[in-house]
Amino acid sequence: MARSLHVRLDDASAAALEIVRAGGLNDSEAVRTALREAAARRRVRSAIREEVQLLAADERDREEMRVVREQLAELAPPLTD
């Protein structure tokens, strides 16, 4: 079902709308596009945040990363002043 929405744009939002409209979209198309893109970015960020939390809770992964850090530290040249 289509839904109509009325918004008041501040200067920053109006400028952002113009950027989205630069591809030849009208206001409605630009707003729909921007909403879909923003939702997609939020889904990606949410998935990344969830993956980070899972990895942080994974004791085996944390131990493996500790070992890798130690091995890399052994390979690194000594720090000089």
C-alpha positions in Angstrom: 0.0 0.0 0.0 1.4 3.4 -1.0 1.8 5.9 1.8 2.1 9.6 1.5 4.5 11.5 3.7 5.0 15.2 4.3 8.4 16.4 5.6 10.1 19.7 6.3 13.7 19.7 5.3 16.4 21.6 7.0 19.3 23.0 5.0 21.4 19.9 5.3 18.6 17.6 4.3 17.6 19.8 1.4 21.3 19.7 0.2 21.3 15.9 0.6 18.1 15.6 -1.4 19.7 17.6 -4.2 22.6 15.2 -4.3 20.3 12.2 -4.6 18.2 14.0 -7.2 21.3 14.7 -9.3 20.8 11.4 -11.0 17.6 12.7 -12.6 15.2 11.5 -9.9 12.1 13.5 -8.8 11.6 14.3 -5.1 9.6 11.1 -4.4 12.0 8.8 -6.2 15.0 10.4 -4.5 13.4 10.0 -1.1 12.5 6.4 -1.7 16.0 5.7 -3.0 17.6 7.4 0.0 15.4 5.5 2.4 16.3 2.1 0.8 20.0 3.0 0.8 19.9 4.1 4.4 18.0 0.9 5.5 20.6 -1.2 3.6 23.5 0.5 5.4 21.8 0.0 8.8 21.3 -3.7 8.0 25.0 -4.1 7.1 26.1 -2.2 10.2 23.8 -4.3 12.4 25.2 -7.5 10.8 28.8 -6.4 11.4 28.0 -5.4 15.0 26.5 -8.8 15.6 29.5 -10.6 14.0 31.9 -8.5 16.2 30.0 -9.5 19.3 30.1 -13.2 18.4 33.8 -13.0 17.7 34.5 -11.1 20.9 32.6 -13.9 22.8 34.5 -16.7 21.0 37.3 -17.8 23.4 39.0 -20.0 20.8 39.1 -17.1 18.3 40.5 -14.7 20.9 43.2 -17.2 21.9 44.1 -17.7 18.2 44.4 -13.9 17.7 46.6 -13.7 20.9 48.9 -16.3 19.4 49.0 -14.5 16.0 49.8 -11.2 17.7 52.7 -12.8 19.6 54.0 -14.3 16.4 53.8 -11.0 14.6 55.5 -9.2 17.5 58.4 -11.6 17.2 58.8 -10.8 13.5 58.6 -7.0 14.0 61.9 -5.1 14.0 62.9 -3.7 17.3 61.7 -0.2 18.1 64.4 2.5 18.1 64.3 6.0 19.6 
